[in-house]
Structure formats: C-alpha cells, structure tokens
Amino acid sequence: MNQQPEPKKILLQTTIPTTEDDWSIARFSSLAALLRDARDESGNTLYEVTARDRDPPGRPDPVLSTIDGSDFDELWLFAVDTGNGLTEEDCAAISRFRKNGGDCS
C-alpha cells in the first residue's frame, strides 16, 4: 500500500500585529489559499499552512521566538513593520531554524 507523503508545513508570518488597513496576514489570504489548495498528481495535499500576524511588539513572538523547536519546514516571513517587528529572541530562533535546515523565504 502506498503511503501518502506528508505535506510541507509552512508558516506565513507578518512582523506586525493584526491591524485593519495595513499589511496584516489578511492581505496574503490568496497566497495562503493557493498553497492550501495545491495538490500533487495523485491529489495529495502538498502544504499545511499556518498564517498569522505577530503578537504585539515589545516582547518575543511566541511562534517566531520558538520556531527552531517547531515542526515547520518553511518560514515565509513578511517584514512589513517600520522597524520593531522582530526581537533579538525572534531573530536568534529564526537563525537556528535556518541552521537546522529550515527554509526561509
């Protein structure tokens, strides 16, 4: 019996909290939908997508600051902030994620 391949786990993440009329993750909903709907020639789902905005700035984001210990395969980071979107802890975890083989776009 053929086993279905595991879909790649992708995090689509902005560097701003949810803000109406700004570049929050809602602006990337078509991209998230396109990825979620992608299938291989056998009809298997290619991607499992998590789309989120960062928590309010001033402290490490709970997802970004621990991404190196997550089961995400890829991080698609949309840097749409004005300069305070990532903490040192977020940056360090992203660096470890990349060093451990995680893909970043």
Sequence and secondary structure as in RCSB ss.txt:
>XXXX:A:sequence
MNQQPEPKKILLQTTIPTTEDDWSIARFSSLAALLRDARDESGNTLYEVTARDRDPPGRPDPVLSTIDGSDFDEL
WLFAVDTGNGLTEEDCAAISRFRKNGGDCS
>XXXX:A:secstr
       EEEEEEESS   TTTT GGGGHHHHHHHHH B TT  B EEEEEE    TTS  TTGGGGGGS  SEE
EEE  SSS S  HHHHHHHHHHHHTT EE 
